[in-house]
């Protein structure tokens, strides 16, 4: 089991770098760096890189998805933040601390995201709420197509206010693929990696030619997906 967990961690790390696709790793942190070659950040999280950040993934109990989806998505988002925003891993609240709080607080389900962030000494909470996850076996055994729908928002724990997005309550994230040949678990990890990338890309100046990825499904018609 330890070996399997280690292998999955390595896979997720490589996936984060892969989704980065060579995103710029050089330059002066915190500088505007606005140019035609970049999509400007909707909220530049790098300007607050010394603050503690909690990635909080909310997976509804009714959602019929792989139980590890919440972990995979949290881990992928953290890795994307580290790789693309060059934020010190020590400033990201560990998933283990969140799991411990979830286990030890009988009233955890009653806590809001800001309360959870405050309990873990986080300055900001990146809340990602999973709305739907669909995996369907197609053709050969262990061949899957999938879609993941989520909404994301960045919250300030001190004021309780939403920092991002400015215009809407939350940012809609839809990702998916038509075929994954490596089985269900890898399909879930792939969905998590794509969702993580499509969330974090709004929080820094992302190179324009790296902004879109093949798994982006922002215009998907969910009602006709499985027809």
C-alpha positions as protocol buffer text, in pm:
chain_id: "A"
residue {
  index: 1
  type: UNK
  ca { x: 0 y: 0 z: 0 }
}
residue {
  index: 2
  type: UNK
  ca { x: 286 y: 239 z: 89 }
}
residue {
  index: 3
  type: UNK
  ca { x: 448 y: 164 z: -247 }
}
residue {
  index: 4
  type: UNK
  ca { x: 120 y: 226 z: -430 }
}
residue {
  index: 5
  type: UNK
  ca { x: 68 y: 556 z: -246 }
}
residue {
  index: 6
  type: UNK
  ca { x: 424 y: 662 z: -332 }
}
residue {
  index: 7
  type: UNK
  ca { x: 373 y: 572 z: -698 }
}
residue {
  index: 8
  type: UNK
  ca { x: 49 y: 773 z: -711 }
}
residue {
  index: 9
  type: UNK
  ca { x: 224 y: 1069 z: -550 }
}
residue {
  index: 10
  type: UNK
  ca { x: 496 y: 1053 z: -814 }
}
residue {
  index: 11
  type: UNK
  ca { x: 230 y: 1028 z: -1087 }
}
residue {
  index: 12
  type: UNK
  ca { x: 51 y: 1336 z: -954 }
}
residue {
  index: 13
  type: UNK
  ca { x: 375 y: 1532 z: -932 }
}
residue {
  index: 14
  type: UNK
  ca { x: 456 y: 1447 z: -1293 }
}
residue {
  index: 15
  type: UNK
  ca { x: 99 y: 1532 z: -1393 }
}
residue {
  index: 16
  type: UNK
  ca { x: 129 y: 1875 z: -1234 }
}
residue {
  index: 17
  type: UNK
  ca { x: 448 y: 1943 z: -1427 }
}
residue {
  index: 18
  type: UNK
  ca { x: 289 y: 1803 z: -1743 }
}
residue {
  index: 19
  type: UNK
  ca { x: -16 y: 2026 z: -1712 }
}
residue {
  index: 20
  type: UNK
  ca { x: 221 y: 2316 z: -1648 }
}
residue {
  index: 21
  type: UNK
  ca { x: 349 y: 2238 z: -1997 }
}
residue {
  index: 22
  type: UNK
  ca { x: 661 y: 2444 z: -1948 }
}
residue {
  index: 23
  type: UNK
  ca { x: 485 y: 2741 z: -1788 }
}
residue {
  index: 24
  type: UNK
  ca { x: 736 y: 3009 z: -1712 }
}
residue {
  index: 25
  type: UNK
  ca { x: 939 y: 2926 z: -1404 }
}
residue {
  index: 26
  type: UNK
  ca { x: 1169 y: 3231 z: -1420 }
}
residue {
  index: 27
  type: UNK
  ca { x: 1121 y: 3601 z: -1364 }
}
residue {
  index: 28
  type: UNK
  ca { x: 1074 y: 3835 z: -1071 }
}
residue {
  index: 29
  type: UNK
  ca { x: 796 y: 3718 z: -840 }
}
residue {
  index: 30
  type: UNK
  ca { x: 531 y: 3975 z: -768 }
}
residue {
  index: 31
  type: UNK
  ca { x: 614 y: 4192 z: -1069 }
}
residue {
  index: 32
  type: UNK
  ca { x: 323 y: 4274 z: -1307 }
}
residue {
  index: 33
  type: UNK
  ca { x: 477 y: 4100 z: -1611 }
}
residue {
  index: 34
  type: UNK
  ca { x: 167 y: 4178 z: -1821 }
}
residue {
  index: 35
  type: UNK
  ca { x: 226 y: 4111 z: -2188 }
}
residue {
  index: 36
  type: UNK
  ca { x: 52 y: 3986 z: -2496 }
}
residue {
  index: 37
  type: UNK
  ca { x: 211 y: 3649 z: -2429 }
}
residue {
  index: 38
  type: UNK
  ca { x: 25 y: 3598 z: -2101 }
}
residue {
  index: 39
  type: UNK
  ca { x: -332 y: 3580 z: -1979 }
}
residue {
  index: 40
  type: UNK
  ca { x: -337 y: 3822 z: -1682 }
}
residue {
  index: 41
  type: UNK
  ca { x: -425 y: 3670 z: -1348 }
}
residue {
  index: 42
  type: UNK
  ca { x: -780 y: 3731 z: -1232 }
}
residue {
  index: 43
  type: UNK
  ca { x: -629 y: 3731 z: -883 }
}
residue {
  index: 44
  type: UNK
  ca { x: -252 y: 3709 z: -847 }
}
residue {
  index: 45
  type: UNK
  ca { x: -200 y: 3475 z: -554 }
}
residue {
  index: 46
  type: UNK
  ca { x: 177 y: 3519 z: -587 }
}
residue {
  index: 47
  type: UNK
  ca { x: 143 y: 3865 z: -436 }
}
residue {
  index: 48
  type: UNK
  ca { x: 43 y: 3691 z: -114 }
}
residue {
  index: 49
  type: UNK
  ca { x: 289 y: 3404 z: -139 }
}
residue {
  index: 50
  type: UNK
  ca { x: 399 y: 3434 z: 225 }
}
residue {
  index: 51
  type: UNK
  ca { x: 48 y: 3369 z: 357 }
}
residue {
  index: 52
  type: UNK
  ca { x: -83 y: 3030 z: 462 }
}
residue {
  index: 53
  type: UNK
  ca { x: -315 y: 2875 z: 203 }
}
residue {
  index: 54
  type: UNK
  ca { x: -568 y: 2597 z: 259 }
}
residue {
  index: 55
  type: UNK
  ca { x: -699 y: 2406 z: -39 }
}
residue {
  index: 56
  type: UNK
  ca { x: -1043 y: 2284 z: 68 }
}
residue {
  index: 57
  type: UNK
  ca { x: -1222 y: 2044 z: -164 }
}
residue {
  index: 58
  type: UNK
  ca { x: -1588 y: 1990 z: -85 }
}
residue {
  index: 59
  type: UNK
  ca { x: -1719 y: 1660 z: -218 }
}
residue {
  index: 60
  type: UNK
  ca { x: -2091 y: 1614 z: -146 }
}
residue {
  index: 61
  type: UNK
  ca { x: -2181 y: 1289 z: 26 }
}
residue {
  index: 62
  type: UNK
  ca { x: -2438 y: 1206 z: -240 }
}
residue {
  index: 63
  type: UNK
  ca { x: -2182 y: 1222 z: -520 }
}
residue {
  index: 64
  type: UNK
  ca { x: -2118 y: 878 z: -663 }
}
residue {
  index: 65
  type: UNK
  ca { x: -1748 y: 919 z: -736 }
}
residue {
  index: 66
  type: UNK
  ca { x: -1427 y: 747 z: -638 }
}
residue {
  index: 67
  type: UNK
  ca { x: -1368 y: 801 z: -267 }
}
residue {
  index: 68
  type: UNK
  ca { x: -1015 y: 931 z: -326 }
}
residue {
  index: 69
  type: UNK
  ca { x: -1128 y: 1207 z: -562 }
}
residue {
  index: 70
  type: UNK
  ca { x: -1111 y: 1469 z: -287 }
}
residue {
  index: 71
  type: UNK
  ca { x: -753 y: 1371 z: -202 }
}
residue {
  index: 72
  type: UNK
  ca { x: -641 y: 1355 z: -566 }
}
residue {
  index: 73
  type: UNK
  ca { x: -788 y: 1696 z: -642 }
}
residue {
  index: 74
  type: UNK
  ca { x: -642 y: 1858 z: -330 }
}
residue {
  index: 75
  type: UNK
  ca { x: -299 y: 1713 z: -400 }
}
residue {
  index: 76
  type: UNK
  ca { x: -307 y: 1815 z: -767 }
}
residue {
  index: 77
  type: UNK
  ca { x: -407 y: 2173 z: -682 }
}
residue {
  index: 78
  type: UNK
  ca { x: -129 y: 2201 z: -423 }
}
residue {
  index: 79
  type: UNK
  ca { x: 127 y: 2071 z: -674 }
}
residue {
  index: 80
  type: UNK
  ca { x: 5 y: 2316 z: -942 }
}
residue {
  index: 81
  type: UNK
  ca { x: 37 y: 2603 z: -694 }
}
residue {
  index: 82
  type: UNK
  ca { x: 392 y: 2498 z: -609 }
}
residue {
  index: 83
  type: UNK
  ca { x: 499 y: 2446 z: -973 }
}
residue {
  index: 84
  type: UNK
  ca { x: 322 y: 2736 z: -1145 }
}
residue {
  index: 85
  type: UNK
  ca { x: 313 y: 3000 z: -871 }
}
residue {
  index: 86
  type: UNK
  ca { x: 642 y: 2899 z: -708 }
}
residue {
  index: 87
  type: UNK
  ca { x: 486 y: 2919 z: -363 }
}
residue {
  index: 88
  type: UNK
  ca { x: 676 y: 2753 z: -81 }
}
residue {
  index: 89
  type: UNK
  ca { x: 516 y: 2416 z: 5 }
}
residue {
  index: 90
  type: UNK
  ca { x: 543 y: 2510 z: 373 }
}
residue {
  index: 91
  type: UNK
  ca { x: 280 y: 2779 z: 312 }
}
residue {
  index: 92
  type: UNK
  ca { x: 25 y: 2520 z: 200 }
}
residue {
  index: 93
  type: UNK
  ca { x: -178 y: 2353 z: 474 }
}
residue {
  index: 94
  type: UNK
  ca { x: -112 y: 1978 z: 460 }
}
residue {
  index: 95
  type: UNK
  ca { x: -399 y: 1753 z: 364 }
}
residue {
  index: 96
  type: UNK
  ca { x: -323 y: 1539 z: 668 }
}
residue {
  index: 97
  type: UNK
  ca { x: -399 y: 1827 z: 904 }
}
residue {
  index: 98
  type: UNK
  ca { x: -731 y: 1885 z: 731 }
}
residue {
  index: 99
  type: UNK
  ca { x: -816 y: 1514 z: 752 }
}
residue {
  index: 100
  type: UNK
  ca { x: -730 y: 1512 z: 1122 }
}
residue {
  index: 101
  type: UNK
  ca { x: -956 y: 1809 z: 1186 }
}
residue {
  index: 102
  type: UNK
  ca { x: -1234 y: 1641 z: 990 }
}
residue {
  index: 103
  type: UNK
  ca { x: -1197 y: 1328 z: 1203 }
}
residue {
  index: 104
  type: UNK
  ca { x: -1167 y: 1501 z: 1541 }
}
residue {
  index: 105
  type: UNK
  ca { x: -1439 y: 1764 z: 1509 }
}
residue {
  index: 106
  type: UNK
  ca { x: -1783 y: 1614 z: 1554 }
}
residue {
  index: 107
  type: UNK
  ca { x: -1929 y: 1937 z: 1418 }
}
residue {
  index: 108
  type: UNK
  ca { x: -1697 y: 1951 z: 1114 }
}
residue {
  index: 109
  type: UNK
  ca { x: -1986 y: 1924 z: 868 }
}
residue {
  index: 110
  type: UNK
  ca { x: -2140 y: 2234 z: 1025 }
}
residue {
  index: 111
  type: UNK
  ca { x: -1828 y: 2448 z: 983 }
}
residue {
  index: 112
  type: UNK
  ca { x: -1801 y: 2695 z: 696 }
}
residue {
  index: 113
  type: UNK
  ca { x: -1485 y: 2717 z: 482 }
}
residue {
  index: 114
  type: UNK
  ca { x: -1364 y: 3030 z: 662 }
}
residue {
  index: 115
  type: UNK
  ca { x: -1410 y: 2861 z: 1002 }
}
residue {
  index: 116
  type: UNK
  ca { x: -1215 y: 2557 z: 880 }
}
residue {
  index: 117
  type: UNK
  ca { x: -940 y: 2780 z: 745 }
}
residue {
  index: 118
  type: UNK
  ca { x: -920 y: 2972 z: 1071 }
}
residue {
  index: 119
  type: UNK
  ca { x: -898 y: 2648 z: 1271 }
}
residue {
  index: 120
  type: UNK
  ca { x: -597 y: 2549 z: 1059 }
}
residue {
  index: 121
  type: UNK
  ca { x: -430 y: 2894 z: 1080 }
}
residue {
  index: 122
  type: UNK
  ca { x: -479 y: 2964 z: 710 }
}
residue {
  index: 123
  type: UNK
  ca { x: -492 y: 3320 z: 576 }
}
residue {
  index: 124
  type: UNK
  ca { x: -675 y: 3222 z: 259 }
}
residue {
  index: 125
  type: UNK
  ca { x: -894 y: 2929 z: 159 }
}
residue {
  index: 126
  type: UNK
  ca { x: -914 y: 2807 z: -199 }
}
residue {
  index: 127
  type: UNK
  ca { x: -1255 y: 2641 z: -190 }
}
residue {
  index: 128
  type: UNK
  ca { x: -1329 y: 2396 z: -471 }
}
residue {
  index: 129
  type: UNK
  ca { x: -1678 y: 2246 z: -463 }
}
residue {
  index: 130
  type: UNK
  ca { x: -1731 y: 1937 z: -677 }
}
residue {
  index: 131
  type: UNK
  ca { x: -2071 y: 1956 z: -844 }
}
residue {
  index: 132
  type: UNK
  ca { x: -2063 y: 1642 z: -1057 }
}
residue {
  index: 133
  type: UNK
  ca { x: -1827 y: 1368 z: -1165 }
}
residue {
  index: 134
  type: UNK
  ca { x: -1917 y: 1122 z: -1438 }
}
residue {
  index: 135
  type: UNK
  ca { x: -1713 y: 825 z: -1548 }
}
residue {
  index: 136
  type: UNK
  ca { x: -1840 y: 586 z: -1813 }
}
residue {
  index: 137
  type: UNK
  ca { x: -1669 y: 271 z: -1937 }
}
residue {
  index: 138
  type: UNK
  ca { x: -1658 y: 269 z: -2316 }
}
residue {
  index: 139
  type: UNK
  ca { x: -1552 y: 11 z: -2569 }
}
residue {
  index: 140
  type: UNK
  ca { x: -1280 y: -210 z: -2426 }
}
residue {
  index: 141
  type: UNK
  ca { x: -1266 y: -297 z: -2053 }
}
residue {
  index: 142
  type: UNK
  ca { x: -1095 y: -28 z: -1843 }
}
residue {
  index: 143
  type: UNK
  ca { x: -1147 y: 235 z: -2117 }
}
residue {
  index: 144
  type: UNK
  ca { x: -1324 y: 538 z: -1973 }
}
residue {
  index: 145
  type: UNK
  ca { x: -1457 y: 876 z: -2071 }
}
residue {
  index: 146
  type: UNK
  ca { x: -1515 y: 1129 z: -1799 }
}
residue {
  index: 147
  type: UNK
  ca { x: -1625 y: 1474 z: -1696 }
}
residue {
  index: 148
  type: UNK
  ca { x: -1574 y: 1669 z: -1375 }
}
residue {
  index: 149
  type: UNK
  ca { x: -1768 y: 1983 z: -1289 }
}
residue {
  index: 150
  type: UNK
  ca { x: -1663 y: 2208 z: -1000 }
}
residue {
  index: 151
  type: UNK
  ca { x: -1682 y: 2564 z: -875 }
}
residue {
  index: 152
  type: UNK
  ca { x: -1390 y: 2752 z: -719 }
}
residue {
  index: 153
  type: UNK
  ca { x: -1352 y: 3060 z: -501 }
}
residue {
  index: 154
  type: UNK
  ca { x: -1074 y: 3218 z: -294 }
}
residue {
  index: 155
  type: UNK
  ca { x: -1170 y: 3339 z: 54 }
}
residue {
  index: 156
  type: UNK
  ca { x: -995 y: 3559 z: 310 }
}
residue {
  index: 157
  type: UNK
  ca { x: -1020 y: 3413 z: 660 }
}
residue {
  index: 158
  type: UNK
  ca { x: -960 y: 3742 z: 843 }
}
residue {
  index: 159
  type: UNK
  ca { x: -1248 y: 3931 z: 683 }
}
residue {
  index: 160
  type: UNK
  ca { x: -1454 y: 3637 z: 560 }
}
residue {
  index: 161
  type: UNK
  ca { x: -1476 y: 3806 z: 221 }
}
residue {
  index: 162
  type: UNK
  ca { x: -1438 y: 3648 z: -120 }
}
residue {
  index: 163
  type: UNK
  ca { x: -1119 y: 3754 z: -296 }
}
residue {
  index: 164
  type: UNK
  ca { x: -1182 y: 3573 z: -625 }
}
residue {
  index: 165
  type: UNK
  ca { x: -1363 y: 3572 z: -857 }
}
residue {
  index: 166
  type: UNK
  ca { x: -1477 y: 3934 z: -846 }
}
residue {
  index: 167
  type: UNK
  ca { x: -1781 y: 3921 z: -1073 }
}
residue {
  index: 168
  type: UNK
  ca { x: -1941 y: 3590 z: -975 }
}
residue {
  index: 169
  type: UNK
  ca { x: -1996 y: 3390 z: -659 }
}
residue {
  index: 170
  type: UNK
  ca { x: -1751 y: 3129 z: -789 }
}
residue {
  index: 171
  type: UNK
  ca { x: -1560 y: 3024 z: -1100 }
}
residue {
  index: 172
  type: UNK
  ca { x: -1708 y: 2737 z: -1302 }
}
residue {
  index: 173
  type: UNK
  ca { x: -1459 y: 2464 z: -1391 }
}
residue {
  index: 174
  type: UNK
  ca { x: -1551 y: 2185 z: -1634 }
}
residue {
  index: 175
  type: UNK
  ca { x: -1298 y: 1930 z: -1757 }
}
residue {
  index: 176
  type: UNK
  ca { x: -1316 y: 1594 z: -1928 }
}
residue {
  index: 177
  type: UNK
  ca { x: -1188 y: 1356 z: -2193 }
}
residue {
  index: 178
  type: UNK
  ca { x: -1333 y: 1114 z: -2447 }
}
residue {
  index: 179
  type: UNK
  ca { x: -1101 y: 824 z: -2376 }
}
residue {
  index: 180
  type: UNK
  ca { x: -860 y: 710 z: -2105 }
}
residue {
  index: 181
  type: UNK
  ca { x: -707 y: 368 z: -2163 }
}
residue {
  index: 182
  type: UNK
  ca { x: -537 y: 307 z: -1827 }
}
residue {
  index: 183
  type: UNK
  ca { x: -835 y: 225 z: -1607 }
}
residue {
  index: 184
  type: UNK
  ca { x: -1072 y: 397 z: -1366 }
}
residue {
  index: 185
  type: UNK
  ca { x: -825 y: 517 z: -1104 }
}
residue {
  index: 186
  type: UNK
  ca { x: -599 y: 683 z: -1361 }
}
residue {
  index: 187
  type: UNK
  ca { x: -910 y: 837 z: -1518 }
}
residue {
  index: 188
  type: UNK
  ca { x: -1000 y: 992 z: -1182 }
}
residue {
  index: 189
  type: UNK
  ca { x: -643 y: 1119 z: -1134 }
}
residue {
  index: 190
  type: UNK
  ca { x: -648 y: 1268 z: -1485 }
}
residue {
  index: 191
  type: UNK
  ca { x: -976 y: 1451 z: -1413 }
}
residue {
  index: 192
  type: UNK
  ca { x: -832 y: 1581 z: -1085 }
}
residue {
  index: 193
  type: UNK
  ca { x: -514 y: 1704 z: -1258 }
}
residue {
  index: 194
  type: UNK
  ca { x: -710 y: 1882 z: -1530 }
}
residue {
  index: 195
  type: UNK
  ca { x: -948 y: 2044 z: -1280 }
}
residue {
  index: 196
  type: UNK
  ca { x: -653 y: 2157 z: -1069 }
}
residue {
  index: 197
  type: UNK
  ca { x: -480 y: 2316 z: -1367 }
}
residue {
  index: 198
  type: UNK
  ca { x: -796 y: 2490 z: -1490 }
}
residue {
  index: 199
  type: UNK
  ca { x: -846 y: 2635 z: -1141 }
}
residue {
  index: 200
  type: UNK
  ca { x: -492 y: 2753 z: -1068 }
}
residue {
  index: 201
  type: UNK
  ca { x: -443 y: 2910 z: -1415 }
}
residue {
  index: 202
  type: UNK
  ca { x: -657 y: 3207 z: -1305 }
}
residue {
  index: 203
  type: UNK
  ca { x: -432 y: 3282 z: -1007 }
}
residue {
  index: 204
  type: UNK
  ca { x: -115 y: 3384 z: -1193 }
}
residue {
  index: 205
  type: UNK
  ca { x: -12 y: 3530 z: -1529 }
}
residue {
  index: 206
  type: UNK
  ca { x: -42 y: 3214 z: -1734 }
}
residue {
  index: 207
  type: UNK
  ca { x: 137 y: 3197 z: -2070 }
}
residue {
  index: 208
  type: UNK
  ca { x: -132 y: 3235 z: -2333 }
}
residue {
  index: 209
  type: UNK
  ca { x: -24 y: 2928 z: -2529 }
}
residue {
  index: 210
  type: UNK
  ca { x: -49 y: 2718 z: -2210 }
}
residue {
  index: 211
  type: UNK
  ca { x: -379 y: 2856 z: -2081 }
}
residue {
  index: 212
  type: UNK
  ca { x: -603 y: 2604 z: -2257 }
}
residue {
  index: 213
  type: UNK
  ca { x: -557 y: 2230 z: -2225 }
}
residue {
  index: 214
  type: UNK
  ca { x: -725 y: 1946 z: -2420 }
}
residue {
  index: 215
  type: UNK
  ca { x: -929 y: 1845 z: -2114 }
}
residue {
  index: 216
  type: UNK
  ca { x: -1095 y: 2188 z: -2086 }
}
residue {
  index: 217
  type: UNK
  ca { x: -1473 y: 2147 z: -2127 }
}
residue {
  index: 218
  type: UNK
  ca { x: -1600 y: 2492 z: -2035 }
}
residue {
  index: 219
  type: UNK
  ca { x: -1875 y: 2475 z: -2299 }
}
residue {
  index: 220
  type: UNK
  ca { x: -1988 y: 2117 z: -2237 }
}
residue {
  index: 221
  type: UNK
  ca { x: -2359 y: 2033 z: -2255 }
}
residue {
  index: 222
  type: UNK
  ca { x: -2391 y: 1819 z: -1945 }
}
residue {
  index: 223
  type: UNK
  ca { x: -2749 y: 1720 z: -2025 }
}
residue {
  index: 224
  type: UNK
  ca { x: -2634 y: 1549 z: -2347 }
}
residue {
  index: 225
  type: UNK
  ca { x: -2301 y: 1414 z: -2226 }
}
residue {
  index: 226
  type: UNK
  ca { x: -2409 y: 1051 z: -2185 }
}
residue {
  index: 227
  type: UNK
  ca { x: -2649 y: 1036 z: -2480 }
}
